[in-house]
Amino acid sequence: MPPRAWYVLRRENITTLKKLRAVADRLEQFRDIGPETARAIRAELARIASANDGGSPQGGSPGKEVE
């Protein structure tokens, strides 16, 4: 993800994948996140979900910290 995305997520206290999934549909509402950055974040979430489909019965690690 772009460095700006990490900065905004930290600033907004979005520190877990669970929190990120909860706001994924309204990322553009956060200051400094435009359509391209929002698409990049959603693409990364989709990639993580796809990678976890076969490996984790929960479909991810909801408590994992976003670093």
C-alpha positions as CSV (number, residue, x, y, z in Angstrom):
1,M,0.0,0.0,0.0
2,P,1.1,3.6,-0.5
3,P,2.9,5.2,2.5
4,R,0.1,7.8,2.6
5,A,-2.4,5.0,3.3
6,W,-0.4,3.7,6.2
7,Y,-0.2,7.2,7.6
8,V,-3.9,7.9,7.4
9,L,-4.8,4.5,8.9
10,R,-2.5,5.1,11.8
11,R,-3.9,8.6,12.3
12,E,-7.5,7.3,12.2
13,N,-6.6,4.5,14.7
14,I,-7.3,1.8,12.2
15,T,-4.8,-0.7,13.6
16,T,-6.3,-4.1,12.8
17,L,-7.6,-5.8,9.7
18,K,-11.0,-6.1,11.4
19,K,-11.2,-2.3,11.8
20,L,-10.0,-1.8,8.2
21,R,-12.6,-4.1,6.8
22,A,-15.3,-2.3,8.8
23,V,-14.4,1.1,7.1
24,A,-13.4,-0.2,3.7
25,D,-16.6,1.0,2.0
26,R,-16.0,4.6,3.1
27,L,-12.2,5.1,2.8
28,E,-12.7,8.1,0.6
29,Q,-14.2,10.0,3.5
30,F,-10.9,10.1,5.3
31,R,-8.9,13.2,4.8
32,D,-5.9,12.5,2.5
33,I,-7.4,9.3,1.0
34,G,-8.5,9.7,-2.6
35,P,-10.0,7.2,-5.0
36,E,-6.7,5.7,-6.1
37,T,-5.5,5.2,-2.5
38,A,-8.8,3.7,-1.5
39,R,-8.7,1.3,-4.5
40,A,-5.1,0.3,-3.5
41,I,-6.3,-0.4,0.1
42,R,-9.3,-2.4,-1.1
43,A,-7.1,-4.4,-3.5
44,E,-4.8,-5.3,-0.6
45,L,-7.7,-6.4,1.5
46,A,-8.9,-8.6,-1.4
47,R,-5.4,-10.0,-1.8
48,I,-5.2,-10.9,1.9
49,A,-8.7,-12.4,1.8
50,S,-7.8,-14.5,-1.2
51,A,-4.6,-15.7,0.3
52,N,-6.3,-16.7,3.4
53,D,-9.3,-18.5,1.8
54,G,-7.4,-21.8,1.8
55,G,-5.3,-21.4,4.9
56,S,-7.5,-19.9,7.6
57,P,-10.9,-21.2,8.6
58,Q,-11.8,-17.6,9.7
59,G,-10.8,-16.1,6.4
60,G,-8.0,-14.0,7.9
61,S,-6.6,-12.7,11.1
62,P,-9.1,-10.2,12.5
63,G,-6.9,-9.3,15.4
64,K,-3.7,-8.9,13.4
65,E,-2.1,-5.5,13.7
66,V,-1.7,-3.4,10.6
67,E,1.9,-2.3,10.4
